[in-house]
Amino acid sequence: MRKLITLTLTLALLLSLVPPGPAVADQNTTTVVFTIGSTIYTVNDTPHSMDAAPFINPQTSRTYVPVRFLAEALGASVNWDPQTQTVTLVDGGTTEQMVIGNPTLTVNGQAQTMDTAPMIVPPGRTELPARFVAQTFGYIVGWNPMSQAMTITNGSNVGQSSSYSIKEEGYDPYGQGSIYRIVGAIASGDGAVIFCDNNDNVFRWTVSGGLQKIGVNPYPTPSGFQWAHYPVGGAALGDGSVLFHDDIDNVFRWTTSGGLQKVGLNPYDSPGDHAINVVSSAAAPGDGSVLFGDDYGDVFRWTALNGLQKVGHDPYGLCQVQTATAVGNGSVLFGDEYGRAFLWTSNGSLVKAGVNPWNDPKTNTFYGFDAAVQLQNGEVWLVASDIGAIEPTQFILWKSSDGFSVVGSYSNNDLPPWVNAPVAADSNTIWFADKNNIMSWNQSDGVHYIGSDPYGGSNTWIYSSVAIGSDKVLFGDSNGGIFMVSK
């Protein structure tokens, strides 16, 4: 498991005598960008200077920005009462007040409790928690790990390229009063998307109906289990139905007519031996079947005629099968935890397909395949990280004609970066998540920042994604939020 490193965004109020920032008349389009270590900031792409540079506190990983420039750039006023040590921010009909050392935020006379308190640091700067301040005013804070830039705006598309839009679709309908992580997303082939959460729930998204409940995993948690099992993935059959696998060894199906129904147990497992051969990946090659891989290197297949049947084993040896991707011609490319790939072909055989070129057996360094996605041109893009998780994530490209090639890497000053939920945005571009940020990558332009999860800050992580058409992707996060990114 990768270490999840949280970056808490905090604003530092510059309340000493400083030159005022530029005033901006149109608040609907105002975007302010601060970059770590730079005294130049931009307002709607126009550069301005300030007498203090934003910085990251190495002890707390908090990011500090002189907020007087920000507030005045966005049209808000700032007042400091040295007698009561009270900060007052006013924007339109909203007034915020905070007192140094007190975690209470007062908004239009109503008290709220923050998880941190404002404080004064030398030489008289006042720190405020950015997300509380921004969300109260209707602002959103975006963080670009590539450029170390903080983007704040009072519009609806904060922290993102002007080429993209981010739209909230709602929360997990089973999560009322609770927070359920969105762990799987599958396009069912009929214009809908099927989601599953970490509490055994399955729900559906459509353009017209939004998010609607479907039901619960039909396999109950086995007696004596110390954790709750839940659906973690699956594959669509192209007729609107979806096959799921849960995080032990069960497979079940959803259809519009029959709902959620049991399919069977991993045929390499035995009844009662739950979690011995955990199903870890699935793909539909387009012939009406679904191929599954488990964490013992086993591969099995489902068809409507024969149900679940054994196929064979990872030809490289006993190893967790972590990815499965349909690659055309009725074939599926599997990737294992040691960065080795093998193909299931339409004749029913499993054959070696190559090894991650970054692997170095001499130093016992292996870059396992963590995620894979097929581009629209038929190539497969894989995310690979070393088993010790201390190196930047590698981008590997696989072609049926040429095998593997290293095409790039990604790092955001975390070792390693947390790359998740890759999805093909078009014929040669991948979108993926790094914690709560959406990034794009292609061979010609490298990595670029798209935007941030609109539901939460640095403590919210994006876990799932699914393409729903040309340049439209739905993402699901750790707090049950579903949102759409469009180009």
C-alpha positions, 0 to 999 in steps of 0.5 A, spaced: 500 500 500 502 506 498 503 511 503 498 517 503 501 523 504 496 529 506 497 536 504 493 541 508 492 548 505 492 554 509 492 561 508 497 566 511 493 573 512 498 578 511 496 583 516 502 588 517 502 594 512 503 592 505 501 595 499 494 593 497 493 588 491 489 590 485 482 590 485 478 586 480 471 588 478 468 582 475 468 577 481 465 571 476 471 570 472 477 572 478 482 567 478 488 568 483 494 563 482 500 563 487 506 559 486 511 557 492 517 561 492 515 566 488 513 573 489 509 574 483 502 572 483 497 572 477 490 575 477 486 572 471 493 571 468 495 578 469 502 578 473 503 582 479 508 582 485 508 582 492 513 583 498 512 576 501 513 569 497 508 563 499 512 557 502 510 550 505 512 549 512 516 543 512 514 541 519 507 541 518 506 541 510 502 547 510 502 552 505 502 559 506 499 565 502 499 572 503 491 573 503 491 580 503 493 580 496 488 575 495 482 578 498 483 584 495 484 581 488 477 578 489 474 584 491 473 582 499 475 587 504 480 585 510 480 588 517 484 587 523 483 589 530 489 589 534 485 589 541 481 583 540 486 580 535 480 579 530 480 578 523 474 580 519 473 578 512 467 581 508 465 579 501 458 581 498 453 579 503 458 574 507 462 576 513 467 572 516 470 573 523 476 569 526 480 570 533 487 568 534 488 562 537 480 560 537 478 555 532 471 558 532 469 561 525 463 566 525 459 567 519 454 572 519 453 571 526 453 564 526 459 560 529 462 554 526 468 550 529 474 549 525 479 543 526 485 548 527 485 555 530 488 562 527 495 564 529 500 569 528 507 567 526 513 572 525 513 577 523 506 578 525 503 574 519 496 571 521 495 564 519 488 562 517 485 555 514 484 556 507 478 551 505 474 554 511 475 561 508 474 559 501 468 555 502 464 560 506 465 565 501 464 560 495 471 560 493 474 553 492 482 552 493 486 548 487 493 545 488 497 543 482 503 538 485 507 539 478 508 547 478 507 547 486 501 553 485 495 554 489 489 557 485 483 560 488 477 563 485 470 565 486 467 562 480 465 554 479 471 552 476 477 553 481 484 550 480 483 547 473 485 549 466 480 553 462 479 548 457 475 543 462 469 544 466 468 540 473 461 539 475 458 535 481 453 530 480 452 528 487 453 523 493 453 516 494 445 515 495 447 510 500 451 514 504 446 519 508 449 520 514 455 516 513 461 516 508 462 511 503 468 510 499 467 509 491 471 503 490 469 501 483 466 505 476 463 501 470 460 503 464 454 498 463 454 500 455 447 503 455 449 510 457 449 508 464 455 507 469 454 502 475 458 504 481 460 500 488 462 503 495 466 500 500 459 498 504 457 493 499 452 497 495 451 498 488 448 504 485 447 507 478 448 514 474 444 516 468 444 523 465 436 523 466 436 520 473 442 522 476 444 517 482 439 512 484 440 505 488 440 498 485 442 494 491 447 490 496 452 485 494 448 478 494 453 475 498 453 476 505 459 477 509 462 470 511 461 468 519 467 470 523 470 475 518 474 481 521 472 486 515 466 487 511 467 485 504 465 489 498 465 489 490 471 492 488 471 492 480 468 488 474 466 488 467 461 490 462 458 485 457 456 491 452 448 489 453 447 493 459 449 488 464 455 488 469 459 482 472 462 484 479 467 481 483 468 483 491 474 483 495 474 476 497 472 471 491 465 472 489 462 474 482 455 477 481 451 480 476 447 486 475 442 486 469 436 491 468 431 486 468 433 481 474 437 486 479 443 483 483 444 476 482 449 471 485 454 468 479 459 463 483 465 462 487 472 463 484 473 456 481 480 456 484 477 457 491 473 452 495 467 453 499 468 456 505 476 458 504 474 465 503 479 470 501 484 465 499 484 466 492 482 473 492 479 476 485 483 482 483 482 484 476 477 483 470 476 485 463 471 483 458 474 481 451 468 483 447 465 476 445 460 476 451 465 473 456 469 476 462 476 474 464 478 474 471 485 474 475 486 473 482 492 474 487 495 467 486 496 468 479 489 464 477 485 466 471 478 464 470 472 465 465 465 467 465 460 465 459 453 465 460 453 458 457 458 455 462 458 460 468 465 460 471 471 456 469 478 455 470 483 457 464 490 457 467 495 460 471 500 466 470 505 463 466 511 467 470 509 463 476 505 464 482 503 472 483 498 477 484 494 478 477 493 486 478 490 488 472 486 486 466 485 490 460 481 488 453 486 489 447 482 487 441 481 481 437 478 477 443 484 478 447 486 480 454 492 483 457 494 481 464 499 485 469 502 482 475 505 485 481 512 484 479 511 488 472 510 482 468 504 481 463 501 475 459 495 475 454 489 470 454 488 469 447 481 467 443 484 460 442 484 459 450 491 460 451 495 464 456 502 466 453 507 471 456 507 478 453 513 481 456 516 484 462 516 492 465 523 494 462 524 498 468 525 491 472 532 490 475 533 483 477 540 484 479 538 489 484 531 486 486 527 492 483 521 490 480 515 495 478 509 492 478 503 494 474 498 497 479 493 500 473 492 499 466 487 502 461 486 501 453 487 507 449 482 508 443 487 507 438 488 500 441 494 501 445 495 499 453 497 504 458 500 502 464 501 505 471 507 502 474 511 503 481 516 499 485 514 494 490 518 498 495 514 504 493 520 509 494 521 511 486 516 516 482 511 512 478 513 510 471 508 510 465 509 504 460 506 503 453 504 496 451 503 495 443 501 488 440 506 489 435 512 492 439 511 490 446 513 494 452 516 501 452 517 506 457 514 513 455 514 517 461 514 518 469 510 522 474 513 525 481 510 530 485 515 531 491 512 525 494 515 518 494 511 515 491 506 520 488 499 517 489 497 515 482 490 512 481 483 511 477 487 512 470 482 513 464 482 514 457 480 521 455 481 520 447 485 516 443 492 518 446 491 522 452 490 519 459 487 522 465 488 520 472 488 522 479 493 524 484 490 524 491 484 529 490 487 532 483 486 530 476 492 530 471 492 529 464 498 525 460 500 524 453 506 522 450 507 529 446 505 534 452 507 530 458 503 531 465 498 537 466 494 539 471 486 539 470 483 541 476 481 538 483 475 534 486 470 539 487 467 536 494 473 536 498 480 538 500 487 534 501 484 529 505 479 527 500 482 522 495 479 520 488 479 512 487 475 511 481 473 513 474 470 511 468 469 514 461 462 516 458 463 518 451 468 523 448 472 527 453 467 526 459 469 522 465 466 521 471 470 520 478 468 517 485 472 519 491 473 517 498 467 521 501 462 518 496 462 524 491 461 523 484 463 529 479 464 529 472 470 532 468 469 535 461 473 537 456 
